[in-house]
């Protein structure tokens, strides 16, 4: 009885079904890889990863076609796949999402749900482009890092504090230390500007103070100013 159950072949696609499923997987994989190229902003773009997204969708559809409704094949493929060791570290969470995206679409195409695979690819791809294009995940207020070295006197502290309160909505002292044998102080602040277009004015004001010896402001990558 167990052998009869294992040999059930309800899902028996024709050659046209196989070609159609793989074609849909190919088209969806190309769309997914194209979306990845559009939204990727990291420093280590990988051509092989983009190509792999297309191949992953197609290979997954073939695996589903091979398994069909046969439990013996399913368990056999699980055992065979367990031999393969994937040791490549995924650096970005977004890469994992695209891998799972391509894998899921390949499964849908493999079982013959072509409309589901195509619609899911278009809808999810549109959502990804909208989220990235509108900077949905970006914080409302960007924090920057300020490094300032100055003469450590009460008058200097008061003047510096007034300047920071004038331009900054929020400011938090991160580190404070003495420099050399003098009374010079090096301070590090996390701050958020009241107006993002006041970056250059804020920097000029700090540099114009006679007691300030060095100023470094590290802005976010999306800002127009680079570290100075």
C-alpha positions as CSV (number, residue, x, y, z in Angstrom):
1,X,0.0,0.0,0.0
2,X,2.9,2.4,0.8
3,X,4.5,1.7,-2.5
4,X,1.2,2.4,-4.3
5,X,0.9,5.7,-2.4
6,X,4.4,6.7,-3.3
7,X,3.8,6.1,-7.0
8,X,0.8,8.2,-7.3
9,X,1.2,10.5,-10.4
10,X,-1.6,13.0,-10.3
11,X,0.6,15.8,-11.5
12,X,1.8,14.7,-15.0
13,X,2.6,17.7,-17.1
14,X,3.0,17.6,-20.8
15,X,6.0,19.0,-22.7
16,X,4.1,22.2,-23.4
17,X,3.3,22.6,-19.7
18,X,6.9,22.2,-18.8
19,X,8.0,24.7,-21.4
20,X,5.3,27.1,-20.4
21,X,6.2,26.9,-16.7
22,X,9.9,27.4,-17.3
23,X,9.2,30.3,-19.7
24,X,7.0,32.0,-17.0
25,X,9.8,31.4,-14.4
26,X,12.3,32.9,-16.8
27,X,10.2,36.1,-17.4
28,X,9.5,36.5,-13.7
29,X,13.2,36.0,-12.9
30,X,14.3,38.6,-15.4
31,X,11.8,41.1,-13.9
32,X,13.0,40.4,-10.4
33,X,16.7,40.8,-11.4
34,X,15.9,44.0,-13.2
35,X,14.1,45.4,-10.1
36,X,17.1,44.4,-8.0
37,X,19.4,46.4,-10.3
38,X,17.1,49.4,-10.0
39,X,16.8,49.5,-6.2
40,X,20.2,48.3,-5.1
41,X,22.3,51.0,-3.5
42,X,25.0,49.0,-1.7
43,X,28.8,49.2,-2.3
44,X,29.3,45.6,-3.4
45,X,27.1,45.0,-6.5
46,X,27.4,41.4,-7.7
47,X,26.7,40.5,-11.4
48,X,26.6,36.8,-10.5
49,X,24.0,37.4,-7.8
50,X,21.7,39.2,-10.4
51,X,22.1,36.3,-12.8
52,X,21.5,33.8,-10.0
53,X,18.1,35.4,-9.3
54,X,17.0,34.4,-12.8
55,X,18.4,30.9,-12.7
56,X,17.0,30.3,-9.2
57,X,13.4,30.9,-10.4
58,X,13.9,28.5,-13.3
59,X,15.7,25.8,-11.3
60,X,13.0,26.0,-8.6
61,X,10.3,25.5,-11.2
62,X,12.2,22.4,-12.5
63,X,12.5,21.0,-9.0
64,X,8.7,21.4,-8.5
65,X,8.1,19.7,-11.8
66,X,10.3,16.8,-10.9
67,X,8.7,16.3,-7.5
68,X,5.1,16.5,-8.7
69,X,2.9,14.7,-6.3
70,X,5.4,11.9,-5.6
71,X,6.4,11.7,-1.9
72,X,9.4,9.5,-2.6
73,X,10.8,12.1,-5.0
74,X,10.2,14.9,-2.5
75,X,12.1,13.2,0.3
76,X,14.8,12.1,-2.2
77,X,15.4,15.6,-3.3
78,X,15.4,16.9,0.3
79,X,18.2,14.4,1.0
80,X,20.1,15.3,-2.1
81,X,19.9,19.0,-1.4
82,X,21.1,18.5,2.1
83,X,24.5,17.4,0.7
84,X,25.0,20.9,-0.7
85,X,26.6,23.4,1.7
86,X,25.8,27.1,1.1
87,X,28.6,29.0,2.7
88,X,28.3,32.4,0.9
89,X,27.4,35.1,3.5
90,X,24.6,37.4,2.5
91,X,25.6,40.9,3.4
92,X,22.3,42.7,2.9
93,X,18.9,41.8,4.3
94,X,17.4,42.9,0.9
95,X,19.4,40.2,-0.8
96,X,17.7,37.6,1.3
97,X,14.3,39.1,0.4
98,X,15.1,38.8,-3.3
99,X,16.3,35.3,-3.0
100,X,13.1,34.3,-1.3
101,X,11.1,36.3,-3.9
102,X,12.7,34.4,-6.8
103,X,12.3,31.1,-5.0
104,X,8.6,31.7,-4.4
105,X,7.9,32.8,-7.9
106,X,9.7,29.7,-9.2
107,X,7.6,27.4,-7.0
108,X,4.4,29.1,-8.3
109,X,5.5,28.7,-11.9
110,X,6.6,25.1,-11.3
111,X,3.1,24.0,-10.1
112,X,1.5,25.6,-13.1
113,X,0.1,28.7,-11.4
114,X,1.4,31.0,-14.1
115,X,-1.1,33.9,-13.5
116,X,-0.2,33.8,-9.8
117,X,3.5,33.9,-10.5
118,X,3.2,36.8,-13.0
119,X,0.8,38.9,-10.9
120,X,2.8,38.3,-7.7
121,X,6.0,39.4,-9.5
122,X,4.5,42.6,-10.9
123,X,2.8,43.6,-7.6
124,X,5.7,42.8,-5.3
125,X,8.1,44.5,-7.7
126,X,6.0,47.6,-7.8
127,X,5.8,47.8,-4.0
128,X,9.6,47.4,-3.8
129,X,10.2,50.2,-6.3
130,X,7.7,52.5,-4.5
131,X,9.2,51.8,-1.1
132,X,12.7,52.5,-2.3
133,X,11.8,55.4,-4.6
134,X,9.9,57.3,-1.8
135,X,12.5,56.6,0.9
136,X,9.7,55.1,3.0
137,X,12.2,53.6,5.6
138,X,14.2,56.8,5.9
139,X,14.0,58.5,9.3
140,X,12.1,61.8,9.5
141,X,15.1,63.5,11.1
142,X,18.7,62.6,10.2
143,X,21.3,62.4,12.9
144,X,24.8,63.5,12.1
145,X,28.1,63.4,14.0
146,X,29.9,66.6,15.0
147,X,33.6,66.6,16.2
148,X,34.8,69.9,17.5
149,X,38.1,70.9,19.3
150,X,38.2,74.1,21.2
151,X,39.7,75.9,24.2
152,X,38.0,74.5,27.3
153,X,36.9,77.7,29.1
154,X,33.6,78.6,30.6
155,X,33.1,81.4,28.0
156,X,33.9,79.0,25.2
157,X,31.5,76.4,26.5
158,X,28.7,79.0,26.7
159,X,29.2,80.4,23.2
160,X,29.4,76.9,21.7
161,X,26.3,75.8,23.5
162,X,24.4,78.8,22.1
163,X,25.5,78.0,18.6
164,X,24.4,74.4,18.9
165,X,21.0,75.3,20.3
166,X,20.5,77.8,17.5
167,X,21.0,75.4,14.7
168,X,20.2,72.0,16.2
169,X,16.8,70.6,17.1
170,X,18.4,67.8,19.1
171,X,21.9,67.4,20.3
172,X,23.5,64.7,22.5
173,X,27.1,64.7,23.8
174,X,28.7,61.4,23.0
175,X,32.3,61.8,24.1
176,X,34.4,64.5,25.8
177,X,38.2,64.3,26.3
178,X,41.2,66.6,26.9
179,X,43.7,67.0,24.1
180,X,47.4,67.2,24.9
181,X,48.6,69.1,28.0
182,X,46.6,72.2,27.3
183,X,43.0,73.0,28.2
184,X,41.9,72.1,24.8
185,X,38.8,69.8,24.6
186,X,37.6,67.5,21.9
187,X,33.9,66.9,22.0
188,X,31.7,64.5,19.9
189,X,28.0,65.2,19.4
190,X,25.1,63.5,17.7
191,X,22.8,66.2,16.4
192,X,19.8,66.8,14.2
193,X,19.6,70.1,12.3
194,X,16.5,72.2,12.6
195,X,16.7,73.0,8.8
196,X,18.6,70.7,6.5
197,X,19.6,73.5,4.2
198,X,21.6,75.2,7.0
199,X,24.4,72.7,6.8
200,X,27.0,75.0,5.3
201,X,26.0,78.0,7.4
202,X,26.3,75.8,10.6
203,X,29.8,74.7,9.5
204,X,30.9,78.3,8.7
205,X,29.6,79.6,12.1
206,X,31.6,77.0,14.0
207,X,34.8,77.6,12.0
208,X,34.5,81.3,12.6
209,X,34.7,81.0,16.4
210,X,38.1,82.1,17.5
211,X,38.4,79.5,20.3
212,X,37.6,76.6,17.9
213,X,40.7,74.8,16.5
214,X,39.1,72.0,14.5
215,X,35.6,71.0,13.2
216,X,34.5,67.9,11.5
217,X,30.9,67.2,10.6
218,X,29.9,63.9,9.1
219,X,26.6,64.1,7.2
220,X,24.6,61.2,5.9
221,X,25.2,59.8,2.5
222,X,22.0,61.3,1.1
223,X,23.1,64.8,2.1
224,X,24.8,67.1,-0.3
225,X,27.8,67.7,2.1
226,X,30.6,65.3,2.6
227,X,32.7,65.0,5.8
228,X,34.8,68.1,6.3
